[in-house]
Amino acid sequence: MPDFMLSDGRKLFYNDKFSKNSRAMICFHGVPSDHSAIESLPGFPFLDDCRIITLDRPGYGASTPDPRMGYSRFSSDIEALVDHLGLDRVLFEGVSGGAPWALACAAELGSRVSGVILISPMGPLTEKVLNQVSPGSP
């Protein structure tokens, strides 16, 4: 399982389950988790011939933390990985807390994105939502 060195010296850990098909999907794990949680999800029949790329987001698993992490910066990291892997177009999958990251990458990479799959996407954690989940919490 390779590491990809980003231009600023951070390491992005990924696992590439290469298939002969050129269709590729990059999967974003939930919180807290790493690439292995996605690899244990049941597959979708329409993805059987798809190249599946799982990764550890910065600060999770074997990827270097990024104190300046944000959606745009992460999207730049993913674009660099897509270039490194020689992919023209990619499908993104986001599970739970990985969903916002998948959507951000899809928005930033635009025409290079063939689609987005969201599985149990996590909604925004506003103060109102947090109080509904745990009344009386600050």
N, C-alpha and C positions, 0 to 999 in steps of 0.2 A: 504494500500500500504506500504510494508515493506521497512525498511532501512537495508542495509547490512554493518556491521562494518568491515572495512579492517584491516589488522594486524597493520598498523601504526596509527590507530584511526580515519582515515577519514571515512566518511559515503558515501555509494553509494546507492542512492534511485532507487528502481525499482518497476515495477508493473508486476505481474505474472498472466496472464490470462490462468489459468491452464485448460487443457483439459485432458481427459482420455488417449489420444494418447501420446505415449512417445516421439514423434517427437517434437523438440523444436526449436524455432527461437528467437534469441536476436536481437533487432532492435536498430540501432544507428541513432539519430536525426541529422538534419542539423544545420546550424549556422545562426542566433541565434535562439535557440528553446529549447525545452525540450521534455520529453517523450510524452506529450499530442499531439504534432504535428503528431507523428507517429500513434497514436491511431485513428486519424481522417482520415488517408489515406484509400482509398478504398481497400478492401481485394482482395486477389487472390483466386479463387475457390480451387486451389490445396492446399491451406493452411487452409481450413475450419476446419480441425480436428487437427490443429497444436497448440501446447502450445506456446503462444506469450508472450515474456518477453521484455518489454520496460524499458528504464532506462534514468536517467539524467546523462550525462557525467560530470566528475568533473568540478565544477565551474558553472554548469547550474542547474536551478531548485533547487531541494532540496539536491543535492549532494555537498559535501565539495570540495572547490577548492584544487588543487594540484599544488603548485608553481614549482614542478619538473616534471610536466606532459610531457610525450613523448609517442610515439607509443609503445615502449617496456614496459614501466611502466604501461600504460593503459591495454595492453594485459595481464599483470600479474594480474591486478585487475579483469579483465573479467574471467581469468582462475580460480581465487579464487571464483568468483560468480558461475561459472559453477560447481565447486566442491561443493559449499554450496547447490546448488539446486539439486545435485545428478544426473547431466546429464553426460552421457557417450559421446554423440556426439551432436553437435549443428549446426544449420544453422544460418548464419549471414546476416542481411539486413542493408544496409547503404543508407540513403537518403541524397543527395546533399553533404554538408560538413561532413556528417557522413560516407560517402563512404571510405575515407582513413583510418578511424578508424576500419571499418569492415574488410577491406583488411589486415590491420596490424594484427588484431586479428586472422584472418584466417591463415596468414603466421606463426604466433607464436604458435598457438594451433595445427597446422598440422593435425595429424590423428584423432583428436577429432572433426574436422570440416566436416560436410556433404555437405556444399555448401555455396555460397555467392550470394546474390541478391543485385544489385546496381540499385538505382532509381535516375535518373538525377545526376550522380556523378559529383562532383566538381573537376576540374582539378587543377594542381599546379598553385599557384599564384606567378609566377615569375615576375621580374620587366618588362620584355618584354610584358607579358600578361596584367599586370596592365596598362601599357602605351597604349595598344591597346584598352582597355576598357575605359580608361579615359585619353586621350592624354594630355600631359603636366604635369601629376601628377608626383611627385618625386618617 
